[in-house]
């Protein structure tokens, strides 16, 4: 079985989500640290244009977006499961996936807008040269197509409301959906982890003690995990170049009128970082898009995306 290689950087909230899941599942993994801002030539060699962090590499297969990475890790190591079970012991995914989607989309952007107030920025970039702060700010503006961020006062009010909901949810249980952590916990944790690290503005948690204790319980899940093996980007690209992508199981096209397997398509996020990845369509089932592409350095790779949050378009002949 090929190794799991996570391409990430330390302060990335979505990377923390996956790092903590890897620790919880006791999965061995390898670490490649990527730049926080563009340009990212080594990332582009593997993904073909997808620039978000993190992404997961397994040989010559590249998995984009944590929604899909979660499914890959759950399949690799089903226990402990990321989903609660019903009375008969069968996994029930709906509630966990719904709360995770809310957290990854709504709560995340609210937390980011709250974090990027002057005191939060000063804590995040403590000791960094002004040019680094400017480069990061400009890069994130381009990722969001310069869409306006929530005003800090609005973000603060919305974050406090969300924390109040979570405080109620934790009233009679240790984790959001019961006695054990699920995908709902890991997805809700990472944007709050980002804010909690910024000490000058972390007082927003003072009125929700159950949430604060839950954050401590979540952080403790990774305390005794083995450290990952560190690899360079060049090593990861060489692994892709010397590996064969996994065959696509039961290839099909669902819900893409006028498109067929083998056609040239682009796959693009629908919310931010709207950078298309072009390749040959291998799969478009209800859960994922998969394309084949070839890079001079990485060779032939299969790049995979979740169906939710991405769209495929045919490339004009």
NUZA-128378 format. One line per 2 residues: for each residue y, x, z of N, C-alpha, C, O, CB. Coordinates in steps of 0.2 Angstrom, whole numbers. Glycine has a CB too. Layout:
Y:X:Z:Y:X:Z:Y:X:Z:Y:X:Z:Y:X:Z; ... $
end
This chain:
-6:4:0:0:0:0:6:4:0:7:9:4:0:-5:6; 11:3:-4:17:7:-5:22:6:1:22:1:4:20:6:-12 $
25:12:2:30:12:8:36:7:7:38:6:1:32:19:9; 39:4:12:45:1:12:51:5:13:51:9:17:45:-5:18 $
55:5:8:61:9:8:67:5:8:69:1:4:61:14:2; 71:5:14:77:1:15:83:5:13:84:11:16:78:-2:22 $
87:3:8:93:6:6:99:2:10:100:-4:9:95:6:-2; 102:6:14:107:3:19:112:8:22:112:13:20:103:0:25 $
117:5:26:121:10:30:122:7:37:121:1:38:128:11:26; 124:11:41:124:9:49:127:3:51:125:-1:54:126:15:53 $
133:2:48:138:-3:50:137:-10:46:141:-15:47:145:-1:50; 132:-10:42:131:-16:37:128:-21:41:122:-20:44:127:-14:31 $
131:-27:42:128:-33:46:121:-35:43:116:-36:47:133:-39:47; 121:-36:37:115:-38:34:109:-33:34:103:-35:35:116:-40:26 $
111:-27:34:106:-22:35:104:-22:42:98:-21:43:109:-15:34; 108:-23:47:105:-24:54:100:-30:55:96:-29:58:111:-25:59 $
102:-35:51:97:-41:51:90:-38:49:85:-40:52:99:-46:46; 89:-34:44:83:-32:41:80:-27:46:74:-26:47:84:-30:34 $
84:-22:48:82:-17:53:79:-20:59:74:-17:61:88:-12:55; 82:-25:61:79:-28:67:72:-32:66:68:-32:70:84:-33:71 $
72:-35:60:66:-38:58:60:-33:57:55:-34:60:67:-42:52; 62:-28:54:57:-22:54:54:-20:60:48:-19:61:60:-16:50 $
59:-19:65:57:-17:72:53:-22:75:48:-21:78:63:-16:76; 55:-29:75:51:-34:78:44:-35:75:39:-36:79:55:-41:77 $
43:-34:69:36:-34:66:33:-27:66:27:-27:64:37:-36:58; 36:-22:69:33:-16:70:30:-13:63:25:-10:62:27:-16:74 $
35:-14:58:33:-11:51:36:-4:51:42:-3:52:36:-16:46; 32:0:48:35:7:46:39:7:40:38:3:36:29:12:45 $
45:10:40:49:10:34:53:17:34:53:21:38:54:4:35; 55:18:28:59:24:26:66:22:25:68:16:22:56:27:20 $
71:26:26:78:25:26:82:29:21:81:35:21:81:26:33; 85:25:17:90:29:12:97:26:13:98:20:13:88:28:4 $
102:30:15:108:28:17:113:28:11:113:33:7:112:33:22; 116:22:9:120:22:3:127:22:5:129:20:11:118:15:0 $
131:23:0:139:22:2:141:15:3:138:10:1:143:25:-4; 146:15:8:148:8:9:153:5:4:153:-1:4:152:9:16 $
155:9:0:160:7:-6:158:10:-12:154:15:-12:167:9:-4; 160:7:-18:159:10:-24:163:16:-25:168:17:-22:161:4:-30 $
161:21:-30:155:20:-34:148:22:-31:148:25:-26:156:25:-40; 143:19:-33:136:20:-30:131:21:-36:127:17:-38:134:13:-26 $
132:27:-39:128:28:-45:120:28:-44:116:26:-48:129:35:-48; 118:30:-38:111:30:-36:108:23:-35:103:21:-37:109:34:-30 $
113:19:-32:111:12:-31:110:9:-38:105:5:-39:116:8:-27; 115:10:-43:115:7:-49:109:9:-53:106:5:-57:121:9:-53 $
106:15:-52:100:17:-56:94:13:-54:90:12:-58:99:25:-54; 94:11:-48:88:6:-46:89:-1:-47:85:-4:-49:87:8:-38 $
95:-3:-46:97:-11:-46:99:-13:-53:99:-19:-55:101:-13:-41; 102:-9:-57:105:-11:-63:112:-14:-62:115:-17:-67:101:-15:-66 $
115:-14:-57:122:-17:-56:123:-20:-49:129:-21:-47:123:-22:-61; 118:-23:-46:118:-26:-40:121:-21:-35:118:-16:-34:111:-29:-37 $
126:-23:-31:129:-18:-27:129:-20:-19:132:-16:-15:136:-17:-29; 127:-25:-18:127:-27:-11:122:-23:-6:117:-20:-9:125:-35:-10 $
123:-23:0:119:-19:5:116:-24:10:120:-28:12:123:-13:8; 109:-24:11:104:-19:9:101:-21:3:101:-27:1:100:-17:15 $
96:-17:0:91:-19:-4:85:-15:-2:85:-10:1:93:-18:-12; 79:-18:-4:72:-15:-2:69:-13:-8:68:-16:-13:68:-20:2 $
66:-7:-8:62:-4:-13:55:-3:-11:54:-1:-5:65:3:-15; 50:-5:-15:43:-4:-14:41:-1:-21:39:-5:-25:40:-11:-12 $
40:5:-21:38:9:-27:44:8:-32:49:10:-32:32:6:-29; 42:4:-38:46:3:-43:48:-4:-43:51:-7:-48:43:5:-50 $
48:-8:-37:50:-15:-37:56:-15:-32:56:-12:-27:44:-19:-34; 61:-18:-34:68:-18:-30:69:-25:-29:69:-30:-33:74:-15:-35 $
70:-27:-22:71:-33:-19:78:-34:-17:80:-30:-12:66:-35:-14; 82:-38:-20:89:-39:-18:90:-45:-14:87:-50:-15:93:-40:-25 $
95:-45:-9:97:-50:-5:92:-51:1:86:-51:0:98:-57:-9; 95:-52:7:90:-52:13:86:-59:13:81:-59:16:94:-52:19 $
88:-64:9:84:-70:9:77:-68:6:72:-71:8:88:-75:5; 77:-64:1:71:-62:-3:67:-57:1:61:-57:2:72:-60:-10 $
71:-52:4:68:-47:8:64:-49:14:59:-47:15:73:-42:10; 67:-55:17:63:-58:23:56:-60:20:51:-59:24:67:-64:25 $
56:-63:14:49:-66:12:45:-60:11:39:-61:12:50:-70:6; 47:-55:8:43:-49:7:40:-46:13:34:-44:14:47:-43:3 $
44:-45:18:42:-43:25:37:-48:28:32:-45:31:48:-41:29; 38:-54:28:34:-59:31:27:-59:27:22:-59:31:37:-66:30 $
27:-58:21:20:-57:17:17:-51:19:11:-50:20:21:-57:10; 21:-45:20:18:-39:22:15:-39:29:9:-36:30:23:-33:21 $
18:-42:33:16:-42:40:17:-49:43:23:-51:46:20:-37:45; 12:-54:42:13:-61:44:14:-62:52:17:-67:54:8:-65:42 $
12:-57:56:13:-58:63:17:-52:66:16:-47:64:6:-59:67; 22:-54:71:24:-60:73:28:-64:67:32:-61:64:28:-60:79 $
27:-70:66:30:-74:61:37:-75:62:40:-75:68:26:-81:60; 41:-75:57:48:-77:57:50:-84:57:55:-87:57:52:-74:51 $
44:-88:58:45:-96:58:41:-99:63:36:-97:65:42:-99:51; 44:-104:66:41:-108:72:35:-111:69:34:-112:63:46:-112:75 $
31:-113:74:25:-117:72:25:-124:75:28:-126:80:18:-113:75; 21:-129:72:21:-136:74:15:-136:79:12:-131:81:19:-141:68 $
14:-142:81:9:-143:87:2:-140:85:-2:-139:89:8:-150:89; 0:-140:78:-6:-138:76:-6:-130:75:-11:-128:73:-8:-142:70 $
-1:-127:76:0:-120:75:2:-118:68:1:-112:66:-7:-117:76; 4:-123:63:6:-121:57:13:-119:56:17:-123:60:4:-127:52 $
15:-114:53:22:-112:52:26:-118:49:24:-121:44:23:-106:48; 32:-119:52:37:-124:49:43:-120:48:47:-118:52:38:-130:55 $
45:-120:41:50:-116:39:57:-119:39:62:-116:39:48:-113:32; 57:-125:38:63:-129:36:69:-128:41:74:-126:38:62:-136:36 $
68:-129:47:74:-128:52:76:-121:52:82:-120:52:72:-131:59; 71:-116:52:74:-109:52:77:-107:46:82:-104:47:67:-105:53 $
75:-109:40:78:-107:34:85:-111:34:90:-108:31:74:-109:28; 86:-117:36:92:-120:36:97:-117:40:103:-116:38:92:-128:38 $
96:-115:46:100:-112:51:102:-105:48:108:-103:49:98:-112:58; 97:-102:46:98:-95:43:103:-95:37:107:-91:37:92:-92:40 $
103:-100:33:107:-101:27:114:-102:30:119:-99:27:105:-106:22; 115:-106:35:122:-108:38:124:-101:41:130:-100:40:121:-113:43 $
120:-97:44:123:-91:47:125:-86:42:130:-83:43:117:-88:52; 120:-85:37:122:-80:32:128:-81:28:131:-77:25:116:-79:28 $
129:-88:27:135:-90:23:141:-92:27:147:-89:26:133:-95:18; 141:-96:31:147:-99:34:148:-95:40:154:-92:41:145:-106:37 $
144:-94:45:145:-90:51:147:-83:49:152:-80:52:139:-90:56; 144:-80:44:145:-73:42:153:-72:40:156:-67:43:141:-70:37 $
155:-76:36:162:-75:33:167:-77:39:172:-74:39:163:-80:27; 165:-82:43:170:-83:49:170:-77:54:176:-75:56:167:-89:53 $
164:-74:55:164:-68:59:168:-62:56:172:-58:60:157:-66:61; 167:-61:50:171:-56:46:178:-57:46:182:-52:47:168:-55:39 $
180:-63:45:188:-64:45:190:-63:52:196:-60:53:189:-71:43; 187:-65:57:189:-63:64:189:-56:66:194:-53:69:184:-67:69 $
184:-52:63:183:-45:65:189:-41:61:191:-36:64:177:-42:62; 191:-44:56:196:-40:52:203:-41:54:208:-42:50:195:-41:44 $
205:-42:60:211:-42:63:213:-35:65:209:-31:65:212:-47:69; 219:-33:66:221:-26:68:217:-23:73:215:-17:72:228:-26:70 $
216:-26:78:212:-23:84:205:-21:82:202:-16:83:212:-27:90; 202:-26:78:195:-25:75:195:-20:70:190:-16:70:193:-32:72 $
199:-19:66:199:-14:61:200:-7:64:197:-2:62:205:-15:56; 205:-7:69:206:0:72:199:2:76:198:8:76:211:-1:78 $
195:-3:79:189:-1:82:184:1:77:180:6:78:187:-7:86; 184:-3:71:178:-1:66:179:5:63:175:9:62:179:-7:61 $
186:7:62:187:13:58:190:19:63:194:23:61:192:12:53; 188:18:69:191:23:74:190:30:72:184:33:71:188:22:81 $
195:34:71:195:41:69:195:42:62:195:48:60:190:44:73; 194:37:58:193:38:51:200:39:48:205:36:50:190:32:47 $
201:43:42:207:44:39:210:38:36:206:33:34:206:50:34; 216:37:35:219:31:32:216:29:25:215:23:23:226:31:32 $
215:35:22:212:34:15:205:30:15:204:26:10:212:40:11; 201:31:20:195:28:20:196:21:22:192:16:19:191:31:26 $
200:19:26:202:12:28:204:8:21:202:3:20:207:11:33; 209:12:18:211:8:12:206:8:7:206:2:3:217:13:9 $
202:13:6:197:12:1:192:6:2:190:3:-2:193:19:0; 190:6:9:185:0:11:189:-7:10:186:-11:7:184:1:18 $
195:-7:12:198:-14:11:199:-16:3:198:-21:2:205:-13:14; 201:-11:-1:201:-12:-8:195:-14:-11:194:-19:-15:204:-6:-12 $
189:-10:-9:183:-12:-12:180:-19:-10:178:-22:-14:178:-7:-9; 182:-21:-4:179:-28:-1:184:-33:-5:181:-38:-6:180:-28:6 $
190:-32:-6:194:-36:-10:191:-38:-17:191:-43:-19:201:-34:-10; 189:-32:-20:186:-33:-27:179:-37:-26:178:-41:-31:185:-26:-30 $
175:-35:-21:169:-39:-20:170:-46:-20:166:-50:-23:165:-36:-14; 175:-48:-17:177:-55:-16:181:-58:-21:184:-64:-21:180:-57:-9 $
182:-54:-27:187:-56:-32:194:-58:-29:197:-62:-32:184:-62:-36; 196:-54:-24:202:-55:-21:203:-62:-18:209:-64:-17:208:-53:-26 $
198:-66:-17:199:-72:-14:202:-71:-7:200:-67:-3:192:-76:-13; 206:-76:-4:209:-75:2:204:-76:8:200:-80:7:215:-80:3 $
205:-72:13:201:-72:19:204:-77:24:210:-78:24:200:-65:22; 200:-80:28:202:-85:33:208:-82:37:207:-76:39:197:-88:37 $
213:-85:39:218:-82:43:214:-81:50:210:-85:52:224:-87:44; 216:-76:54:213:-74:60:213:-79:65:208:-81:68:216:-68:63 $
218:-83:66:218:-88:70:213:-94:69:210:-97:73:226:-91:71; 213:-95:62:208:-101:60:201:-98:61:197:-102:64:209:-102:53 $
200:-92:59:193:-89:60:191:-89:68:185:-90:69:193:-82:57; 196:-87:72:194:-87:79:193:-94:82:188:-95:86:201:-84:83 $
196:-99:80:195:-106:82:188:-108:79:184:-111:83:200:-111:79; 186:-106:73:180:-108:70:174:-105:74:169:-107:75:180:-107:63 $
175:-98:75:170:-94:78:169:-97:85:163:-97:87:172:-87:79; 174:-99:89:173:-101:96:169:-108:95:165:-109:100:179:-102:99 $
170:-112:90:167:-118:89:159:-117:88:155:-120:91:169:-122:84; 158:-112:84:151:-110:82:147:-108:88:142:-109:89:151:-105:76 $
151:-103:92:148:-101:98:146:-106:103:141:-106:107:152:-95:101; 150:-111:103:149:-117:108:143:-121:106:139:-123:110:155:-122:108 $
142:-122:99:136:-125:97:130:-121:99:125:-123:101:136:-126:89; 130:-114:98:124:-110:100:123:-110:107:117:-110:109:126:-103:97 $
128:-110:111:128:-111:118:124:-117:120:119:-116:125:135:-111:122; 125:-122:117:121:-128:118:114:-128:116:109:-130:119:124:-134:115 $
113:-124:110:106:-124:108:102:-119:112:96:-120:112:107:-120:101; 105:-115:116:101:-110:120:101:-113:127:99:-109:132:105:-103:120 $
103:-119:129:103:-122:135:96:-122:139:96:-120:145:106:-129:135; 91:-123:135:84:-124:138:79:-119:135:73:-120:136:82:-131:138 $
81:-114:132:76:-110:128:79:-103:127:85:-102:127:74:-113:122; 75:-98:127:77:-91:126:80:-89:119:84:-85:118:72:-86:128 $
77:-93:114:79:-91:107:81:-98:104:80:-103:106:73:-88:103; 84:-97:98:87:-103:95:83:-109:93:85:-115:94:91:-101:89 $
76:-108:92:72:-113:90:66:-113:95:61:-116:93:69:-112:83; 66:-110:100:61:-110:105:60:-104:109:65:-101:111:54:-112:101 $
54:-102:111:52:-97:115:52:-90:112:52:-85:115:46:-98:119; 52:-90:105:51:-84:102:56:-83:96:58:-89:94:44:-83:98 $
58:-77:94:63:-77:89:61:-79:82:55:-77:81:66:-70:89; 65:-82:78:63:-84:71:69:-81:67:73:-78:69:62:-91:71 $
68:-83:60:73:-81:55:80:-84:57:85:-80:56:71:-84:49; 80:-89:61:86:-92:63:90:-87:68:96:-86:67:85:-99:66 $
86:-84:72:89:-79:77:92:-73:73:97:-71:74:84:-77:82; 88:-70:69:90:-64:66:96:-65:61:100:-61:61:84:-61:61 $
96:-71:58:102:-72:53:108:-74:57:113:-72:55:100:-78:49; 107:-77:63:113:-79:67:115:-72:71:121:-72:72:111:-84:72 $
111:-68:72:112:-62:76:117:-57:73:122:-55:76:106:-59:78; 116:-56:66:119:-50:63:127:-51:62:130:-46:64:116:-49:56 $
129:-57:61:137:-57:61:140:-56:68:145:-54:69:139:-63:57; 136:-59:73:139:-58:80:138:-51:82:142:-49:86:135:-63:84 $
133:-48:80:132:-41:82:138:-37:79:140:-32:83:125:-38:79; 140:-38:73:146:-35:70:152:-36:75:156:-31:76:147:-37:63 $
153:-42:77:159:-43:81:158:-40:88:163:-37:91:160:-51:82; 152:-40:91:151:-38:98:152:-30:98:154:-28:103:144:-39:100 $
151:-27:93:152:-19:93:160:-17:93:161:-12:95:149:-16:86; 164:-22:91:171:-21:91:174:-23:98:177:-28:99:175:-24:85 $
174:-18:103:175:-20:110:182:-23:111:182:-28:115:175:-13:114; 187:-21:108:194:-24:109:194:-32:108:198:-35:110:199:-21:105 $
189:-34:103:190:-41:102:183:-45:104:182:-51:102:191:-42:94; 179:-42:107:172:-45:109:173:-50:115:168:-53:117:168:-39:111 $
179:-50:118:180:-55:123:179:-63:120:179:-67:125:187:-55:126; 178:-64:114:177:-70:111:170:-73:114:169:-79:114:177:-70:104 $
166:-69:117:159:-71:119:160:-73:127:155:-75:130:154:-66:118; 165:-72:130:166:-72:137:164:-79:140:162:-80:145:173:-70:140 $
166:-84:135:165:-91:138:158:-94:136:157:-100:137:170:-96:135; 154:-90:133:147:-92:131:142:-87:134:139:-83:130:146:-93:123 $
141:-88:140:136:-83:143:129:-83:141:125:-78:140:136:-84:151; 126:-89:139:120:-90:136:119:-86:129:114:-82:128:118:-97:135 $
124:-86:125:125:-83:119:125:-75:120:121:-72:117:131:-85:115; 128:-73:125:129:-66:127:122:-63:129:120:-58:127:134:-65:132 $
118:-67:133:112:-65:135:107:-65:130:102:-61:129:109:-69:141; 108:-70:125:103:-70:119:104:-64:115:100:-61:112:104:-77:115 $
111:-62:114:112:-56:110:109:-50:113:106:-46:109:120:-55:110; 109:-50:120:105:-44:123:98:-44:122:94:-39:121:107:-44:131 $
95:-50:122:88:-51:121:86:-49:114:81:-46:112:85:-58:122; 90:-51:109:89:-49:102:89:-42:101:85:-39:98:94:-53:97 $
95:-38:104:95:-31:103:89:-28:106:87:-22:103:102:-29:107; 86:-30:111:81:-27:115:74:-27:110:70:-23:111:79:-30:121 $
74:-31:105:68:-32:101:67:-25:97:61:-23:96:69:-37:96; 72:-21:96:72:-15:92:72:-9:96:72:-3:94:77:-15:87 $
72:-9:103:73:-3:107:67:1:107:68:8:107:74:-5:114; 61:-1:106:55:3:107:52:4:100:46:7:99:50:1:111 $
56:3:94:53:3:88:53:11:86:57:15:88:57:-1:83; 48:13:81:48:20:79:54:21:74:56:16:70:42:21:75 $
57:27:74:62:28:70:60:29:63:54:31:62:66:35:72; 64:27:58:61:27:51:61:35:48:65:39:51:66:23:46 $
58:36:43:58:42:40:64:42:35:65:37:31:51:44:36; 68:47:35:74:47:31:72:51:24:69:56:24:80:51:35 $
75:48:19:74:50:12:81:51:9:85:47:11:69:46:8; 81:55:4:87:55:0:87:50:-6:82:48:-7:89:62:-3 $
93:48:-8:93:44:-14:89:47:-20:86:43:-23:100:42:-16; 90:53:-21:86:56:-26:78:56:-26:75:54:-30:88:64:-27 $
76:56:-19:69:55:-18:67:48:-20:61:47:-22:67:57:-11; 71:43:-18:69:36:-19:69:35:-26:64:31:-29:74:32:-15 $
74:38:-30:74:37:-37:67:40:-40:64:37:-45:80:39:-40; 65:45:-38:59:49:-40:53:45:-39:49:44:-43:59:56:-37 $
53:41:-33:47:37:-31:47:31:-36:41:30:-39:48:34:-24; 53:28:-38:53:23:-43:50:25:-50:46:22:-53:60:20:-44 $
53:31:-52:51:34:-58:44:36:-59:41:36:-65:55:40:-60; 40:37:-54:33:39:-54:29:34:-52:23:35:-51:32:45:-50 $
31:28:-51:27:22:-49:27:17:-54:31:17:-59:30:19:-42; 22:12:-54:21:7:-59:24:0:-55:21:-1:-49:14:6:-61 $
28:-4:-58:30:-10:-54:23:-14:-54:19:-14:-58:35:-14:-58; 23:-18:-48:18:-23:-47:18:-28:-53:23:-31:-55:19:-26:-40 $
12:-31:-55:12:-36:-60:14:-42:-57:13:-44:-51:5:-37:-63; 18:-46:-61:20:-53:-59:15:-58:-59:11:-59:-64:26:-55:-64 $
14:-61:-53:8:-66:-53:11:-73:-56:16:-76:-54:6:-67:-46; 6:-76:-60:8:-82:-63:15:-83:-66:19:-87:-63:6:-88:-58 $
17:-79:-70:24:-79:-73:25:-86:-76:21:-89:-79:25:-74:-78; 31:-89:-75:33:-95:-77:41:-95:-77:44:-91:-74:30:-101:-73 $
43:-101:-80:51:-102:-81:52:-109:-78:49:-114:-81:54:-101:-88; 55:-110:-73:56:-117:-70:64:-118:-70:68:-114:-67:54:-117:-63 $
66:-123:-73:73:-126:-72:78:-122:-76:84:-122:-74:75:-126:-65; 76:-118:-81:80:-114:-85:80:-116:-93:76:-114:-96:79:-106:-85 $
83:-122:-94:82:-125:-101:84:-120:-106:90:-117:-106:87:-131:-101; 80:-119:-111:81:-115:-117:80:-107:-116:81:-103:-120:88:-115:-119 $
77:-105:-110:75:-98:-109:68:-98:-108:64:-102:-107:79:-96:-102; 66:-92:-110:58:-90:-110:57:-84:-108:61:-79:-107:56:-91:-118 $
51:-83:-105:49:-76:-103:50:-71:-108:48:-72:-114:41:-76:-101; 52:-65:-107:53:-60:-111:60:-60:-114:62:-55:-118:48:-60:-117 $
64:-65:-113:71:-65:-116:75:-61:-112:74:-60:-106:73:-72:-116; 81:-58:-115:86:-54:-111:90:-59:-108:93:-64:-110:90:-50:-116 $
91:-58:-101:95:-62:-97:99:-58:-92:98:-52:-92:91:-67:-93; 104:-61:-89:108:-58:-84:107:-62:-78:106:-68:-78:116:-57:-85 $
106:-59:-72:106:-62:-65:112:-60:-61:113:-54:-60:99:-61:-62; 115:-65:-59:122:-64:-55:122:-68:-49:120:-74:-49:128:-65:-60 $
125:-65:-43:126:-69:-38:131:-75:-39:135:-74:-44:129:-65:-32; 131:-80:-36:135:-86:-37:141:-86:-32:145:-91:-33:132:-92:-37 $
142:-82:-27:147:-82:-22:152:-76:-22:158:-77:-23:144:-83:-15; 149:-70:-22:154:-64:-22:150:-58:-24:144:-59:-25:156:-63:-14 $
153:-53:-26:150:-47:-29:147:-49:-35:141:-48:-36:145:-43:-24; 151:-52:-40:148:-55:-46:147:-50:-51:149:-50:-57:153:-60:-48 $
142:-45:-50:140:-40:-54:133:-42:-57:129:-42:-54:140:-33:-51; 133:-43:-64:127:-45:-67:122:-39:-68:124:-34:-69:128:-48:-74 $
116:-41:-67:110:-36:-69:107:-39:-75:104:-45:-75:105:-36:-62; 106:-35:-80:103:-37:-86:96:-34:-87:95:-29:-85:107:-35:-92 $
92:-38:-89:85:-36:-90:81:-41:-94:83:-47:-96:81:-34:-84; 74:-40:-95:70:-44:-98:67:-49:-93:64:-47:-88:64:-40:-101 $
67:-56:-94:65:-61:-89:57:-60:-88:54:-61:-93:67:-68:-91; 55:-59:-82:48:-59:-80:46:-65:-77:40:-67:-77:47:-53:-76 $
50:-68:-73:49:-73:-68:55:-77:-66:60:-75:-65:45:-71:-62; 54:-84:-66:59:-88:-64:56:-95:-61:56:-100:-63:64:-91:-70 $
53:-93:-55:49:-99:-52:54:-102:-47:60:-101:-47:43:-97:-48; 52:-106:-43:56:-110:-38:59:-106:-33:64:-108:-30:52:-116:-35 $
57:-99:-32:59:-95:-26:63:-89:-29:67:-87:-25:53:-93:-22; 61:-86:-35:64:-80:-37:65:-79:-44:62:-82:-48:60:-74:-34 $
70:-75:-46:71:-72:-53:68:-65:-52:69:-61:-47:78:-73:-55; 65:-63:-58:63:-56:-58:64:-54:-66:63:-57:-70:55:-55:-57 $
67:-48:-66:68:-45:-73:66:-38:-73:65:-34:-68:76:-45:-74; 64:-36:-79:62:-29:-80:68:-25:-84:71:-28:-88:55:-29:-85 $
69:-19:-81:74:-15:-84:72:-8:-84:68:-6:-80:81:-16:-80; 75:-4:-88:73:3:-89:80:7:-88:85:6:-91:70:5:-95 $
79:13:-83:85:17:-82:83:24:-83:77:26:-82:87:16:-74; 87:28:-86:85:35:-88:83:39:-82:79:44:-83:91:39:-90 $
85:38:-76:83:41:-70:77:38:-66:72:41:-64:88:42:-65; 77:31:-65:72:28:-61:67:25:-66:62:23:-63:76:22:-58 $
67:25:-72:62:23:-76:61:15:-77:67:12:-76:55:26:-74; 56:13:-78:55:5:-78:54:2:-71:50:4:-67:49:3:-83 $
58:-2:-69:58:-6:-63:58:-13:-64:61:-16:-69:64:-3:-58; 56:-17:-59:56:-24:-59:61:-25:-53:61:-23:-47:50:-27:-57 $
67:-29:-55:72:-31:-50:71:-38:-48:71:-42:-53:79:-29:-52; 71:-40:-42:69:-47:-40:75:-50:-36:78:-46:-32:63:-47:-36 $
77:-56:-37:82:-60:-33:79:-66:-31:75:-69:-34:88:-61:-38; 82:-69:-25:81:-76:-23:84:-81:-28:89:-79:-31:83:-77:-16 $
81:-86:-28:83:-92:-33:90:-94:-30:95:-96:-34:78:-97:-34; 90:-96:-23:96:-98:-20:101:-93:-20:100:-87:-17:94:-101:-13 $
107:-94:-23:113:-89:-22:113:-85:-29:118:-81:-29:112:-85:-17; 109:-86:-34:109:-82:-40:108:-87:-46:105:-92:-45:104:-77:-40 $
111:-85:-51:110:-89:-58:108:-84:-63:110:-78:-63:116:-93:-59; 104:-86:-68:102:-83:-74:105:-86:-80:105:-92:-81:94:-82:-74 $
107:-81:-84:110:-83:-91:107:-79:-96:106:-73:-96:118:-83:-91; 106:-83:-102:103:-79:-108:109:-74:-110:115:-76:-111:101:-84:-113 $
107:-68:-113:111:-64:-116:111:-65:-123:106:-66:-127:109:-56:-115; 118:-66:-126:118:-68:-133:115:-63:-137:116:-57:-136:126:-69:-135 $
112:-65:-143:108:-60:-147:114:-56:-151:112:-52:-155:104:-64:-153 $
end
